[in-house]
Amino acid sequence: MQPLNLPQLVLSTFNEARNGLSFQQISFLTFQAVVQVFIICLAGYWAASSKLLTNEGTKVISKLNVDLFTPALIFSKLASSLSLKKLLEVILIPLLYAITTLISYLSSLLVSKWLELTEPESNFVTAMSVFGNSNSLPVSLTLALAYSLPDLEWDDIEDDNPDKIASRGLIYLLIFQQLGQMLRWSWGYNKLLQRQPDHVIFYDTHRDVEDVEDSNLVTDEDYLESGDINSHDDVVLSNEDGLLIANNEDKLDLEPLYKRIAQKVYGWMNPPLWSMLLAIIVASIPKLKGEFYEYNGFIQHTLSSSIQQLGLVSIPLILVVLGANLAPSSDIPPACPHYKRMIIGSLLGRMVLPSFILLPIIVLCVKFIGLSIMQDPIFLITSFLLITSPPAIQLSQICQLNELYQKEMAGVLFYGYAVLTLPVTIIVVVTSIEAMKWAQQT
C-alpha cells in the first residue's frame, strides 16, 4: 500500500491521465455539461427579465414540476434499475448528510464571528451554509455527467450503462434532498430565516445599544400606529387558532395510535417520495417490473413510455425556474448595511470551508473503508457535487415568505451560480475521478 499523501493527490488531478483521458479532456467534458445547464438557465433568466415569466408563474411551474414531472422522472429512473440490495447500501447517505450539515454549521459560525455579523445576519449565513442545492443543479449535472463522462461503471453492477449510472445518482440525491427538505422547512423557516422587524435589519451600526433599544420602541409604536398591524385582530385570531389547535390535539389524543402514526407519515410524504415508494414496489416484484420495462408489451409501450416522457420535462423546467430566480427584481427591499459581508460569508461557509474538511474525509473513506457503495464512481461525484453546491434555491422562497434579506439572497444566488459553479464543478469532477483512481490502487 502506498503512503498517504493528500497534496500529491490534489496535484495529480492536474497532471495525470485516467484511462487515456487527460485533465484537459475531463475538464472539457465537464465544461460542456455545465454550459448545457447554463444555457437552459439563461432561457429562464431571459423569460423573467422580459416579464414573460413572473414570480407567480415560477411558483406555478415549480409546483407543477414537484407534483407531476419530477415524480415521473424519479419513477422512470428508479423503477427500471432499482433493487432491494441497492436500497440497503444507501444507508450511508443519512450519515453523510449529518456530517456535512454539522461541518457546514460550524463553518458558518466561524465565518460569522470573523465578519462580526449580528445574530440575524449570522442566522442567514448559517442557512446559506447548511442548506445546499440538492435538487436542480446537482440533478442536472449528475444526469449530464452520467451520459458524457466515461469510466463511471461500477464493477458490482452487471452490464452497467449510463441509464443505470444516472438512476443510482438520482437515488443518492433524492435521499439527501428529502433530509434537507425536512430540516429546511423546520429549522430554516422557523428559526434561521424567521421574520424580523425592519429596525433589526436596517440598523445604524454606529449607535449605542441604548439608542438602538429606544429606536426599537419608537419603530414598533410607529409600526402599530401606521395600521400595518391590527393588534386586536391578531390577538383574536391567535386565540381562535389556539382553540382550534387545542381542539384538534384533543381529537388526535382520542384516536388510536396507529391512526396517529399513519396521519403523521401521510403528512410527511410528498409526491417525489410517493413516486419513490411506487418505484420500490415495482422494482421489488419481478413480474410487475417485467411488464413495465422488459416484456415489450402493452404496459411498457403506453404507461411506462408516458411516464418517461413526462419525466423528460422535469430537468428543463427546474433549470428555467433556476434561471428566473437569478433575474434581478425591482420589488424587493434595499440591502442591509452588511450586504457584502453576508454574501462573502455565505459563499465561504457553503462552497469553500466545508470542502477543505469533507472532501479529504470522503476520499479517505473510499480508500480505507470497505463499503461497496463507496466504490461507485457516481456516488463519489454526487457526494462532491452536494458538498460544494451553491445554497438551495428554495431559500429564496423562504426569504420571500418571511420578507427577509431578499437583496442578500439574490446576491448569494448570483455569485454562487453564475460565478462559482463552473470552476468549482470542473475542479470537483476531475478531483473525484482522480481520487477514485488513487483509492483503487493497492
C-alpha positions in Angstrom: 0.0 0.0 0.0 1.4 3.4 -0.9 1.8 6.0 1.8 -1.0 8.6 2.1 -0.1 12.0 0.5 -3.1 14.3 0.0 -1.2 17.2 -1.5 0.2 14.8 -4.1 -3.3 13.5 -4.7 -4.5 17.1 -5.4 -1.5 17.8 -7.7 -2.2 14.5 -9.6 -5.6 16.0 -10.6 -3.8 18.4 -12.9 -1.1 16.3 -14.5 -2.2 12.6 -14.6 -4.4 10.8 -17.1 -7.1 8.3 -16.4 -7.5 5.5 -19.0 -6.3 7.8 -21.7 -8.2 10.9 -20.6 -6.1 13.9 -19.7 -7.1 16.6 -17.3 -7.9 18.9 -20.2 -10.3 16.2 -21.7 -12.1 15.6 -18.5 -12.4 19.3 -17.8 -13.8 19.9 -21.3 -16.4 17.2 -20.9 -17.4 18.7 -17.5 -17.4 22.2 -19.1 -19.8 21.0 -21.8 -22.2 19.6 -19.2 -22.1 22.8 -17.1 -22.6 25.0 -20.2 -25.6 22.9 -21.2 -27.1 23.6 -17.8 -26.3 27.3 -18.0 -27.9 27.7 -21.5 -31.2 26.4 -20.2 -30.9 28.6 -17.1 -30.3 31.5 -19.4 -33.6 30.9 -21.1 -35.3 31.2 -17.7 -33.3 34.4 -16.9 -34.4 35.9 -20.2 -38.0 34.9 -19.6 -38.1 36.6 -16.2 -36.1 39.7 -17.3 -38.6 40.2 -20.2 -41.6 39.8 -17.9 -42.6 36.7 -19.8 -42.3 34.7 -16.6 -43.5 36.4 -13.4 -42.9 35.4 -9.8 -46.4 33.8 -9.6 -45.6 32.0 -12.8 -42.4 30.5 -11.4 -44.3 29.3 -8.3 -46.9 27.6 -10.5 -44.2 25.9 -12.6 -42.3 24.8 -9.5 -45.4 23.3 -8.0 -46.4 21.5 -11.3 -42.8 20.2 -11.5 -42.7 18.9 -7.9 -46.1 17.4 -8.1 -46.0 15.8 -11.6 -42.9 15.9 -13.7 -40.2 15.2 -11.0 -42.2 12.2 -9.6 -42.4 10.9 -13.2 -38.6 11.3 -13.6 -37.9 9.6 -10.3 -40.2 6.6 -11.1 -38.9 6.1 -14.6 -35.3 6.2 -13.5 -35.6 4.2 -10.3 -38.2 1.5 -11.1 -36.3 0.3 -14.2 -33.0 -0.3 -12.4 -33.7 -0.4 -8.6 -33.2 -3.5 -6.4 -33.6 -4.1 -2.6 -29.8 -4.8 -2.4 -29.1 -1.3 -3.7 -31.5 0.2 -1.1 -29.7 -1.4 1.8 -26.4 0.0 0.6 -27.6 3.7 0.6 -28.0 3.7 4.4 -24.7 5.6 4.4 -26.4 8.7 2.9 -28.2 9.9 6.1 -24.8 9.6 8.0 -23.1 11.7 5.2 -25.9 14.3 5.4 -25.5 14.6 9.2 -21.7 15.0 9.0 -21.9 17.6 6.1 -24.6 19.6 8.0 -22.5 19.7 11.2 -19.3 20.8 9.4 -21.2 23.4 7.4 -22.9 24.7 10.5 -19.5 25.1 12.3 -18.1 26.8 9.3 -20.9 29.3 9.3 -20.3 30.1 12.9 -16.6 30.6 12.3 -17.2 32.9 9.3 -19.9 34.9 11.1 -17.7 35.6 14.0 -14.8 36.6 11.7 -17.0 39.0 9.8 -18.6 40.4 13.0 -22.2 39.8 11.9 -25.3 40.3 14.1 -27.4 37.4 15.2 -30.0 37.6 12.4 -27.2 38.1 9.8 -25.3 35.1 11.3 -28.5 33.0 11.1 -28.8 34.0 7.4 -25.2 32.9 6.8 -25.9 29.6 8.6 -29.0 28.9 6.5 -27.0 29.6 3.3 -24.1 27.3 4.6 -26.2 24.4 5.8 -28.8 24.1 3.1 -27.1 23.4 -0.2 -28.8 22.8 -3.5 -29.6 19.1 -3.7 -32.2 19.4 -6.4 -31.9 21.4 -9.6 -28.2 21.9 -10.2 -26.8 18.6 -8.8 -29.6 16.6 -10.5 -28.9 18.2 -13.9 -25.1 17.9 -13.6 -25.3 14.3 -12.4 -27.5 13.3 -15.4 -25.3 15.2 -17.8 -22.1 13.7 -16.4 -23.6 10.2 -16.3 -24.1 10.3 -20.1 -20.9 12.2 -21.0 -18.1 11.0 -18.8 -16.5 7.6 -19.5 -15.3 5.1 -16.9 -18.2 5.6 -14.4 -19.3 2.0 -14.5 -19.4 0.2 -11.2 -17.9 -3.3 -11.1 -20.7 -4.6 -8.8 -23.3 -4.0 -11.4 -23.7 -6.3 -14.4 -23.8 -4.6 -17.8 -23.6 -1.2 -16.1 -24.6 1.6 -18.5 -25.3 5.4 -18.4 -29.0 4.8 -17.6 -28.1 2.7 -14.5 -25.4 5.2 -13.5 -27.9 8.1 -13.7 -30.5 6.2 -11.7 -28.1 5.5 -8.9 -27.1 9.1 -8.9 -30.7 10.1 -8.6 -31.2 7.7 -5.6 -28.3 9.3 -3.7 -29.5 12.8 -4.5 -33.2 12.0 -3.6 -32.4 10.7 -0.1 -30.1 13.7 0.5 -32.8 16.0 -0.9 -35.6 14.8 1.4 -33.4 15.0 4.5 -32.6 18.6 3.6 -36.2 19.4 2.8 -37.4 18.4 6.3 -34.6 20.5 8.0 -35.0 23.4 5.7 -38.7 23.9 6.3 -38.4 23.4 10.1 -35.2 24.8 11.5 -34.6 27.0 8.5 -38.0 28.5 8.1 -38.9 28.9 11.8 -35.5 29.8 13.3 -32.7 30.8 10.9 -34.8 32.8 8.4 -37.7 33.8 10.7 -39.4 37.2 10.0 -37.6 40.2 11.6 -38.7 43.8 12.3 -37.2 46.3 9.9 -35.2 48.0 12.7 -33.3 44.8 13.3 -32.3 44.5 9.6 -31.7 48.2 8.7 -29.9 49.4 11.7 -27.2 52.0 12.2 -24.0 50.2 13.2 -22.5 53.3 15.0 -25.3 53.8 17.5 -25.1 52.6 21.1 -27.2 49.8 22.4 -29.4 52.2 24.4 -30.1 54.3 21.3 -31.0 51.1 19.3 -33.3 50.0 22.1 -35.0 53.4 22.1 -35.4 53.4 18.4 -36.8 49.9 18.5 -39.6 51.2 20.8 -40.3 54.1 18.5 -40.2 51.9 15.4 -42.5 49.3 16.9 -45.0 52.0 18.1 -45.0 53.7 14.7 -45.4 50.4 13.0 -48.5 49.7 15.1 -49.9 53.2 14.7 -49.4 53.1 10.9 -52.2 50.5 10.6 -49.9 47.8 9.1 -50.7 45.6 12.1 -54.1 45.4 13.8 -53.1 44.1 17.2 -56.7 43.4 18.4 -57.4 41.3 15.3 -54.2 39.5 15.7 -54.9 38.7 19.3 -58.4 37.4 18.4 -57.1 35.4 15.6 -54.3 34.0 17.7 -56.8 32.9 20.4 -59.1 31.3 17.9 -56.1 29.5 16.3 -55.0 28.4 19.7 -58.5 27.0 20.5 -58.6 25.2 17.1 -55.2 23.7 17.7 -56.1 22.6 21.2 -59.4 21.0 19.9 -57.5 19.2 17.1 -54.9 17.9 19.6 -57.7 16.6 21.9 -59.2 14.8 19.0 -55.9 13.3 18.0 -55.3 12.1 21.5 -58.6 10.1 21.3 -57.6 8.4 18.1 -55.8 5.0 18.1 -52.0 5.1 18.0 -51.8 3.5 14.5 -54.1 6.2 13.1 -52.0 9.0 14.6 -48.8 7.4 13.2 -50.4 7.0 9.8 -51.5 10.6 9.7 -48.0 11.8 10.6 -46.4 9.6 7.9 -49.0 10.8 5.4 -48.4 14.4 6.2 -44.6 13.9 5.8 -44.9 12.3 2.4 -44.8 14.3 -0.8 -45.2 13.4 -4.5 -41.4 12.6 -5.1 -41.5 10.3 -2.0 -44.7 8.6 -3.2 -43.1 8.1 -6.6 -40.0 6.6 -5.0 -42.2 4.2 -2.9 -44.1 3.1 -6.0 -40.8 2.6 -7.8 -39.6 0.4 -5.0 -42.8 -1.7 -5.2 -42.5 -2.1 -9.0 -38.8 -3.0 -8.8 -39.3 -5.5 -6.0 -41.9 -7.6 -7.9 -40.1 -9.2 -10.9 -43.3 -9.8 -12.9 -44.5 -6.3 -12.4 -41.1 -4.9 -13.3 -41.1 -7.0 -16.4 -44.5 -5.7 -17.5 -43.2 -2.1 -17.1 -39.7 -2.4 -18.6 -38.8 -5.9 -20.0 -41.6 -7.8 -21.8 -42.1 -5.2 -24.6 -45.8 -5.3 -24.1 -48.8 -3.0 -23.9 -48.0 -1.5 -20.5 -44.4 -0.8 -21.4 -45.4 0.9 -24.7 -48.2 3.0 -23.1 -48.0 3.7 -19.3 -44.2 3.3 -18.9 -43.5 5.3 -22.1 -45.9 8.1 -21.0 -44.3 8.3 -17.5 -40.9 8.5 -19.2 -42.0 11.3 -21.5 -43.4 13.3 -18.5 -40.1 12.8 -16.7 -38.1 14.3 -19.6 -39.8 17.6 -18.9 -38.6 17.9 -15.3 -35.0 18.9 -15.7 -35.5 21.7 -18.3 -38.3 23.2 -16.1 -36.2 23.1 -13.0 -33.4 24.9 -14.8 -35.8 27.5 -16.3 -37.1 28.3 -12.8 -33.5 28.4 -11.5 -32.6 31.0 -14.2 -35.7 33.0 -13.5 -34.8 33.2 -9.8 -31.4 34.7 -10.8 -33.0 37.6 -12.7 -33.0 41.0 -10.8 -36.3 42.2 -9.3 -37.3 45.7 -8.6 -39.9 44.9 -6.0 -37.6 43.8 -3.1 -36.4 45.9 -0.2 -32.9 47.5 -0.3 -29.8 45.8 1.0 -28.8 45.9 4.7 -25.5 47.5 5.9 -23.5 44.3 5.9 -24.7 43.2 2.4 -21.2 42.3 1.1 -20.1 40.6 4.3 -23.2 38.4 4.3 -22.6 37.3 0.7 -18.9 36.6 1.3 -19.7 34.7 4.5 -22.5 32.6 2.8 -20.3 31.5 -0.1 -17.3 30.8 2.2 -19.5 28.8 4.6 -21.2 26.9 1.8 -18.8 26.2 -1.0 -15.3 26.7 0.4 -14.6 25.9 4.0 -16.6 22.6 4.3 -14.9 21.4 1.1 -11.4 21.5 2.7 -12.6 19.3 5.5 -15.2 17.0 3.9 -13.6 16.1 0.6 -10.4 14.6 2.1 -12.6 12.7 4.6 -14.6 11.1 1.8 -11.5 10.3 -0.2 -10.0 8.6 2.9 -13.3 6.6 3.5 -13.3 5.4 -0.1 -9.7 4.3 0.3 -9.8 2.6 3.7 -13.5 1.7 4.4 -14.7 -1.4 2.5 -18.4 -0.4 1.9 -19.3 -1.3 -1.7 -21.3 1.9 -2.3 -18.0 3.9 -1.9 -16.6 2.1 -4.9 -19.3 3.5 -7.1 -17.8 6.4 -9.1 -21.1 8.2 -9.4 -21.5 8.2 -5.6 -18.2 10.0 -5.2 -19.1 12.5 -7.9 -22.6 13.2 -6.4 -21.1 13.5 -2.9 -18.6 16.1 -4.1 -21.2 18.0 -6.0 -23.5 18.1 -3.0 -20.8 19.3 -0.6 -19.7 22.1 -3.0 -23.2 23.0 -4.4 -24.4 26.6 -4.0 -27.2 27.5 -1.5 -30.6 26.0 -2.2 -32.9 28.0 -4.5 -35.7 27.2 -2.1 -34.2 29.5 0.5 -35.2 32.4 -1.8 -38.8 31.3 -1.4 -38.4 31.3 2.4 -36.9 34.8 2.3 -39.8 36.0 0.2 -42.4 34.5 2.5 -40.7 36.0 5.6 -39.8 39.2 3.8 -36.2 38.9 5.0 -32.8 39.7 3.3 -34.2 39.3 -0.2 -31.5 41.5 -1.8 -28.8 39.5 0.0 -30.4 36.3 -1.2 -30.4 37.5 -4.8 -26.7 38.3 -4.4 -25.8 34.9 -3.0 -27.6 33.2 -5.8 -25.9 35.3 -8.5 -22.4 34.8 -7.3 -22.9 31.2 -6.2 -24.5 30.0 -9.5 -23.3 32.5 -12.2 -19.7 32.9 -11.0 -18.5 30.0 -8.9 -20.4 27.0 -10.2 -18.4 26.5 -13.4 -14.9 26.4 -11.9 -15.9 24.6 -8.8 -17.7 21.9 -10.8 -14.7 21.3 -13.1 -12.3 21.0 -10.1 -14.7 18.8 -8.2 -15.4 16.3 -11.0 -11.7 16.0 -12.0 -10.6 15.6 -8.4 -13.3 13.0 -7.7 -12.2 10.9 -10.7 -8.5 11.1 -9.7 -9.5 10.3 -6.1 -11.3 7.2 -7.3 -8.2 6.2 -9.3 -5.9 6.7 -6.2 -8.3 4.8 -3.9 -8.4 1.8 -6.2 -4.6 1.5 -6.1 -3.3 -1.3 -3.9 
